[in-house]
Amino acid sequence: MLPLSVIILARDSANTIERAVASVHPVAQQIIVLDTGSQDNTPELCVRLGAEVYFAEWTDDFAAARNAALQYVCMPWVLALDSDEELEAETLQQQRHLLEEPEIGGIEVQIRSVASVQSRQPLVQQHWYPRLFRYAEGITYVGRVHEQIRPAIQKKGWRIVRAPIIIWHYGYVGEQLQRKAQRNVQLLQGQADSTPDDAWLQYHLGMSLFSLGESEKALELLERCSQHPELQPEQRLWSRLRAAQAALKLDRIGIVEELLADPFPEPGLEGLRRYVLAAALLQRWQFADALRLLDSPVVLQSPFIEREQVEHFLRALRQLVGE
């Protein structure tokens, strides 16, 4: 056991929360579930699973809900988990020494979001986020959606480090993705309009608009975000990719080529860059150039592309160029 409290927000989560709670039992001394209005048996289930269950009214504000859960924390470290997530507990055990470093106040973990289960190889999107943090007075979340703890940690003067701790997220599949994107756009739009210089809000709004197929609006926001110095490098890369995909849908091939002209340092994202750029070259009938981009292990091995799609694309291109 680690000196760790886990906070989980839940609402009608009976189908998923057992996996979330079970995943943290090996490491957590306290598991807190804050229920925001379940109509199913989520609270009773969580009690049987050994969690402490508390209740709060939902106010369309994720930071407020997280902060309500924080008031029940009694351990020096906190892990924030969603009800449709699962911690790889052994990866946290392997990094437990970081909790003993007094200058460290936050730890970025790797969130692996399963984006599709339709193919033999599910698509997995990865990003880093400070989900593990030292708890003290003044450590509170900000932001109605995509809530942040980073500003509070930095205000304390603590370091935020990155560690190979893995959380699996299963909430972005099929209709769930559409519902969450619609909810996020509603919550983010007002904030983004009133604070147009907030790159964090603009980025998440642009990504949600992209998920909803709002290509024109997504392109406008994400093209700006792709160069914004306040965003993390991964966020800038994703901004370039999603802006390019939006431009491709709008048949603005020149913008696609401009956004994706330079290689990406991360292999998985580089594979997706090549895939999107090849699709743009196909629009220009540049079949041989598109084939050269696609015919690479970095494309076939990218976790962000369905392998069947790449293989179908390659077969079609080889026929077109006579190979």
Helices and strands as residue ranges (DSSP letters): E 4-10, H 17-24, E 30-35, H 42-48, E 52-55, H 62-70, E 77-82, E 85-87, H 89-93, G 96-100, E 104-116, E 123-134, H 150-155, E 159-169, H 175-194, H 199-211, H 215-225, H 233-249, H 253-259, H 267-283, H 287-294, H 297-300, H 307-321
